[in-house]
């Protein structure tokens, strides 16, 4: 069975909720930085916006890339932030700075799918406008070269890459590190219900392959948006997540993701209708292996073929309503497919299953 996301072992599912919050958060920061744990990065982002609001006395203006998940912006919309969208280059995925004409208080730049983006122009813009540069590293397993060393704040979402129920890390850098104890950052670690334990126990049991065949990863139709995920009731992480983050083997996860992405890519690269969106082979642990199809119809056809083979495949993301249909973000949304390469997969299984499915012609 190939799961869409990594599955925990039974020992991890039922381990005691005894983790050290400071130790767990500290695994994502460097000397002189401060790290805080939240349940999701959208709450980390809201905490930053609340801090800026309280310092300036007004809701902040936030520059956001057009190629971003709309759901992640919901807490910002609720608190009355003004969002201004800028375009990204369809090849490099870096900001097109001349499309950002409104001065802002914060600028979010995404390291898409775990790949470092050039932040020099964004850093210059933020310096000129007194804005905070926020590195969105939600697709990044841990700080690495080119990621987490330029922004005033960095967002990590280990729950997206590890087998944990929730968990996000907000790293405050430079002068922002002094605000780690500000009331805007307040959150309390909460208990976690047993629903996650029960679901993961089923998925990790002999029923797992049966459930996977009934419902493979990704939405049913390529043009449909991913399912809306209910936001946690609290911005705080669960005790179970803290315990799992404290013990997570990040080195193993990184190494296996690198190997899996490379081997899966080699097994499907000869399929002439697509190629990797990011440079491969890569020495970075990617969030997903991301393939760009030659056009929308091709993406729909390949998506349907992989779904029919009961293999996990996703599109990304659910774009904000403000993004025009003629934008680079929409062209990417209509041509990009995401394949699993996480540490819970076996390289041979990935290569065999996806290679076989794509070799079959309708």
HELIX and SHEET records of a PDB file:
HELIX    1   1 UNK A   10  UNK A   13  1                                   4    
HELIX    2   2 UNK A   21  UNK A   26  1                                   6    
HELIX    3   3 UNK A   41  UNK A   56  1                                  16    
HELIX    4   4 UNK A   70  UNK A   73  5                                   4    
HELIX    5   5 UNK A   74  UNK A   78  1                                   5    
HELIX    6   6 UNK A   97  UNK A   99  5                                   3    
HELIX    7   7 UNK A  112  UNK A  114  5                                   3    
HELIX    8   8 UNK A  120  UNK A  129  1                                  10    
HELIX    9   9 UNK A  158  UNK A  160  5                                   3    
HELIX   10  10 UNK A  174  UNK A  179  5                                   6    
HELIX   11  11 UNK A  183  UNK A  185  5                                   3    
HELIX   12  12 UNK A  195  UNK A  204  1                                  10    
HELIX   13  13 UNK A  208  UNK A  214  1                                   7    
HELIX   14  14 UNK A  239  UNK A  247  1                                   9    
HELIX   15  15 UNK A  250  UNK A  268  1                                  19    
HELIX   16  16 UNK A  296  UNK A  308  1                                  13    
HELIX   17  17 UNK A  328  UNK A  333  1                                   6    
HELIX   18  18 UNK A  347  UNK A  359  1                                  13    
SHEET    1   A 7 UNK A  34  UNK A  38  0                                        
SHEET    2   A 7 UNK A 168  UNK A 172 -1                                        
SHEET    3   A 7 UNK A 153  UNK A 156 -1                                        
SHEET    4   A 7 UNK A 132  UNK A 137  1                                        
SHEET    5   A 7 UNK A 106  UNK A 110  1                                        
SHEET    6   A 7 UNK A  61  UNK A  65  1                                        
SHEET    7   A 7 UNK A  82  UNK A  86  1                                        
SHEET    1   B 3 UNK A 274  UNK A 276  0                                        
SHEET    2   B 3 UNK A 289  UNK A 293 -1                                        
SHEET    3   B 3 UNK A 336  UNK A 339 -1                                        
END                                                                             
